[in-house]
Amino acid sequence: MTGRETGPVHNRLEGAGVPDTLTRERRCELLAAAEHDEIVPLAERLLADGATPPPTVVKAPEVGMVVLQVREPVEETRFYLGEVLVTECSVEVDGVPGWCMRADDDRVAALAGALLDAVAAASPAARAEVDALCAAVAERRAAEDAAEWADITATTVAFEELT
Amino acid sequence: MTAVDDTGGRAARAAARLVERARSGGRSAPLDTEQITERLGLAVDRVMGEGGLWAPRLAARAIRQSGGDLPEAAHLLRAHRTALPRLGVTPPVPTGELRVVRRISSAFRNPPGGQVLGRTLDYVGRLLDLLPEDEGRARSTAPGPDGNGPAAGPRPHAHEHPTGTPHTHEHPTGTPHPGTPHTHEAPPPAADGVERTPAHVLSVFREMGVVAPPSGAADPEPYDVTRHPVRPGAPRSAWLQTMARADTGSLLHLWYGSDWRPAGHEVPGELRHGALPVRMTHPVTGRPVTVGQVRVSEVQTFHSLPRAGELPMTLDVGYGICFGHNERKAISMAGLDLLLSHHEGAADLQHDVLLTLDGLDSTGYVQRLKLPRHVEFTSVLERARAARGDAPHTGDTA
């Protein structure tokens, strides 16, 4: 990011616990967490409005797996817990690379995510729109997380010793 | 000699059509995958765990296609997995990052980080729900007393009180079942000390000095049982991966019925269910990005196993983890890991864990037995007749 941005987008980012400047990794995480219906319309609109030139697809959306490697706490042994279904895509916009990997097998959403990653890196104007979407995703996830945790903490127990 | 009288697979296709008709026919509405992921979540979790692939929607499709036969669904998912490319390996995720939705300890009453029961029926009566369908639906969709969850009305059930005779009566749903540790019901305990990512109870034992620290050995690359045949003597990473993908029932049976189990029983010091991040490296920045998350069940179990010629100074620890919410599997895995770690070099035990727990192997073997074996069986009959001194049989025996 270049400089501190102000305005409604950044108020929303801060309200959702997101710093007012998104790192590229954090933006990618939020794009990966966005719903299809959140991410695809924005990518289509930016293309239709001419806000971004058409991307060059470097790696077409590919459905595959990543191996989830975990480290257990007893002997701190690393091992492969299993594999996770993901879709990966790479593009370039004006020579700026963009990348997306997201869970499940949605090729269109992965293409949109890679485009928005590149656009946000290439164009400050478009970045504001991408970050607004990221803020909305962060806000929604924070609300879902808070609601889930409220339900969970209602099941808190403390055991007493019977004498 | 027999010949298959099924020109072009006509009979096989007709048989498959009967299955399809049973699966999609009838008067009820077609089964949506979303219904399966939402209403039969534990089945989806089990199939993903045994299939070795976290893919909820594909697992739901597999369950639907298999008609609810979960080992067959895991088989379908595993077979599909072989057609997918591997796009990478995640950096190792410490399981201490797990964001819990359930955490209990059988070892400590009040462990640091607190205990949350989460979504469970462990502490209420569990009897077959015989409510009329309409009433059951109305109850499950009505708001609960807090305005959020389903209504929690009294549920009739029978049990034996410690001090009385068996009888049937009603407990309000959600109240603890007599005979279980008594929890504070009203008011609920303050949730201030409850943490979303609590430290493992294991660290408390280590601070107390009753569990040895990690051996501090080298940090080898994990063994991959999906790419290399595995045999007794394989490293710990191989048996942990094998058990994480194992058939739940086989794993439970091997642990529960094992002759290696000592007197007494293990104590699950911690049982957790929650979400772990899936991270990959951003190809441009070179830094990690969370691309998704999986839910896992994780258990650490403790015991004091005897060693020849010495008093046990520290506790033995076993570790279990698997995809989804499957506590039975995680507890069984932890029990077996404890035995494998304690009985180093026990080739029989390693053999059983590494080579008999895979559902695809065992169910595939059963499938194979159902194929025509007429010549082989004729040979068996002829040998039996020869041993009895009978004349050779010349007719069709099968």
Interface residues (C-beta under 8 A of the other chain):
Chain A: R24 E25 C28 E29 A32 E62 V63 G64 M65 V66 V67 L68 Q69 V70 R71 E72 P73 V74 E75 E76 T77 R78 F79 Y80 L81 G82 E83 V84 L85 V86 E88 S90 P97 W99 M101 R102 A103 D104 D105 A121 E148 W149 D151 I152 T153 A154 T155 T156 V157 A158 F159 E160 E161 L162
Chain B: M48 G49 G52 L53 W54 A55 R57 L58 R81 L84 P85 R86 L87 G88 V89 T90 P91 P92 V93 P94 T95 G96 V100 V101 R102 R109 N110 G114 Q115 V116 L117 G118 T120 D146 N148 G149 P181 H182 T183 H184 P188 P189 A190 A191 V194 R196 H200 L202 S203 P214 S215 A217 D219 P220 E221 P222 Y223 D224 T226 R236 S237 A238 L240 Q241 A244 R245 L276 V278 M280 H282 P283 V284 T285 R287 P288 V289 T290 V291 G292 Q293 V294 V296 Q300 V317 G318 Y319 I321 C322 F323 S341
